[in-house]
């Protein structure tokens, strides 16, 4: 038998990392099922299990946030943004990734777009709010268009990096058989990039689903709340209703968690291969 030594530094880091995820999740579940009367200022009062497990907080949270309408708005924005991001950004990543090494123009365009990752949203917030209002895009359509632009730098970086692992011989063979560039992309390259599609879809969906600032700035006053916007109702000038807020957070976690579970098999491969520049 081979004696396997335990890598204690890695084990300790793993335990610490797990605790940073498990402990907040435990607090969220416990507080979501508690009644306000069970919340005290003591540590034991916060960490202890509920005396009775009740779904009253979830029912009230759904009523306060107009849950089904807010969920529908979030789903609409997230789904359309993910679909457009995968289609548009994969095409741009293909065009730039295949030509940036042989053309200074394409290389400049690639670097220019990727540099957008370093521009903070706070700088663009007020100009975008004014511009979208003047163009009649202070609604979910404007939010989707902005998301497609905001996530373009990172997604193009991932797609162009992933294309390095796809040999040019596939495209050359398709060209010999008479396939056009358009046909080659959709029939050969697009299916091959399935792991990266899943990675981009999950990363984009997570960012869109949890984003508050963009809908808050662009759709202010439009009465089209997403779930994160509706959850602001739990915060007031005098405090926060943590029981209802945490119950609402758990409800909003379910759809994106299901989506992640469906795509998780493709994500690791996509991230590893897309890291190659």
N, C-alpha and C positions, 0 to 999 in steps of 0.2 A: 504493500500500500504506500502511496505517495503522501507524505505529510504536506498539507497545504497550510502555509502560514497566512494568518489573517492580516490584511493590510489595515492596521488600526487607524492611521491618519485618514485613509479614504473612508473607513467605516464611520468614524466620528463625523466627518463632513457630510456623509450620507444621512446620518441620524439627525444632524442639525438642519439639513435641508428639508428632510421630511417633517420635522417639527414645525418649521416655518409655514408649512402648508397645512398640516393636520390640525394644529392648534387653532388658527383662525377659523378653519372650517367647523371645528367642534363648537367654538363660540357662536358661530352663525346659526348652527342648527339648534343649539340649546336655547339661545335667546329668542329665536323665531317661534319656538313652541311655548315659551313662558308667558305668563300674564304680567302686566305692568306692576302689579302688587308684589310679585316675587322678585323684582329687581331692587336690589339694595346697593348701598355704597361699599359694602364689604366684598372682599375677593371671593369668599365662599358663596355669597349670594349670587355672584355673576357666574362662577364656574359650576355651581351645583346643577344637577339635573332638574327639569321641571317636575313639580308635584303631580300635575296631570297633563298628559300630552293632548293638546287640543289644536284643532285647525282653525280656531276663531281668528287668529292673527292673519292667516292666509286669506280667509274670506274678506276680512276688512281691508287688507292690503289690495286685493283685487278690485274692491269697490272704489277705494280712494284713487288708485292709479288708472281707473277705467281700463282694466288689464287687457281685455281682448282687443280693443281698438289700438292701444299703445303697442301691444304685441304685433298686431297686423302691420302697423307702420314700421316697426323695427325689422320685421321679416321682409317687408317689401324693399326697404332701403338696403338691407344686407344682401338679399338674394340678387337684386339687380346690380349692385356694386360688384359683387363677386363674379357674376357672369361677364360683365363688361371688362373687369380687370383681367380675367383669364384670357378673353378673346383679344382685347386690344394690346395688353402688355406683352403677351406671348408673341404677337406679330411684331411689335416694336423690338422686343428682345432678340427675335430671330434676325430681323433686318440689321440691327446694330451689331449683334454678336458675330455675325458672319462677315461683316465688312469693316469693322473698326480696326482690325490689324493691317488691312491693305489700303485703307483710305483715311487720310487725315481729316477729311470732312466728317465721316461717320464717327471717327474717334473723338472729334471735338463735340459732336452732338451727344454722344454717349456720356462723356465726362460732364457736359453741361447739365444733362438730365439727372445724372446720379448725384451731382452736387446739390440738387434740391433737397436731399436728405438733411442737409445742415442748416436749412432755413427754418427757424421756429415758427409755429403757427401764430404766436402772439404778435409777430411783426405784420403778418398778413391779415389778421383778424378784422380790424376796422375797415381797411380798403375793400376787402371781400364782402363785408356786410353791406357797404354802400353800393358796390358795383352790382351785386346780385339783386338788391332792391330796385335799382334803376332798370335792370334788364328783365324784371318780372320773374326772377328765379329764387325769390325768398320762400321756397317751399322744398318739398322732398326731392324734386327734380334737380334743383340747384345743389342740394346737399350731395346727391349721388354724383353729379358731375365733379364737384370739388373732391370727393373721395377718390374718384378715378385718377384725378391729377395728383393728389397728395401721395397716393401709394405707388405712383408710377416709378419713381427712382428706385425704391427697394425692389420692386417686382422685376424691373428690367435688369437690375444687377443680378438677381437670382436666375432669371431665364437665360441671360447671356452667359453666365457662368456654367449653367447646366449644359448648354449647347457645346461646350468644349469637350464633353464626354461622348458626344454623338459624332461618329466619323463622317467626314465629307464623302467617303466612298458611297454611302447610301444615296446621297443627292446626285452624285455623278452617275451612278447606275440608273437612277430614275430618269435622268436627263437623256441618257443613251437610249432608253426605252421610249422616249418621246414625251415624257411628262413635263409640263410647264412648272415654273417655280411655285406658282399658286397651288397646283395639284400636288407637287412634292411636299409642300408644307402641310397641307390638310390631310393627305392620305398616309404620309410616312412620319414626318417629324412630330406633328401634333399628338398622335397617339403615343409616340415614344416618350413624350414629355409628361405623361400622366402623373408620375410622382411629384414633379414640380408643380403641376396644376393643383394637386391636392395641397401641397405646402402653401402655395400662394393663396388658395381659397381659404384655408384655415387661418392663416395670419391676417388676411384682409378681413375675414368675417369677425374674428376676435376684436380687432381694432374698431371696426364699424359698430359692432354690437355694444361695446362698452363706452363708446365715445359720448361725451356730454357737450363739449365746447362747440363743436361745429353745428349741431342742430340748434343749440341754445342761441348762438349768434345769428345764424342764417334764418331759422324759422321762428324767431321770437315774435309772439303776437299772432301767429298763424293758426293756433289751436290744433296743431298737428304734433302731438307729443309722441316721442319714442319712449321706450321703457326707462332709460336713464333719466330723461327729462321728467317723466311722470313721478319718478322716485324722489325728485327734489321736493315734492309735497310733504315728505316726512320731516323736513327740516324747516324750522321756523326761527324767528328772532330770539325765542326764549328757550330753545332746546330742540332735541331730536327724538322722535318716537322710535327707539331702537327695535322694539318688538315687531312693529309693522314693517319697518325698513328692512330688517334682516329676513323677514318672511318674504318680502317682495324680491330681495336679492336671490333667494333660493329659487323662486319661481322663474326669474329671468335667467338663471344659470342652466336650467334644464334644456332648452332648445340648443344652445351653443355647445353644451356637453354632448348631446346626442350627435351633433354634426361632427364634433371632434372624434368621437368613437368610430364613426363611419369611415373617416379619412385617415385614421392614425396609422394604418399599415403602410401608407404611401409617404408619410411625412418624413420619417427618418432618412429614407433613401434620397428624397428630394433635397433635404437640408444639407446632407453630406456632399452630394454631387454638385449642388448649386454653390457650394462654398469655394469651388475651384475657379480661379480667375484666369 
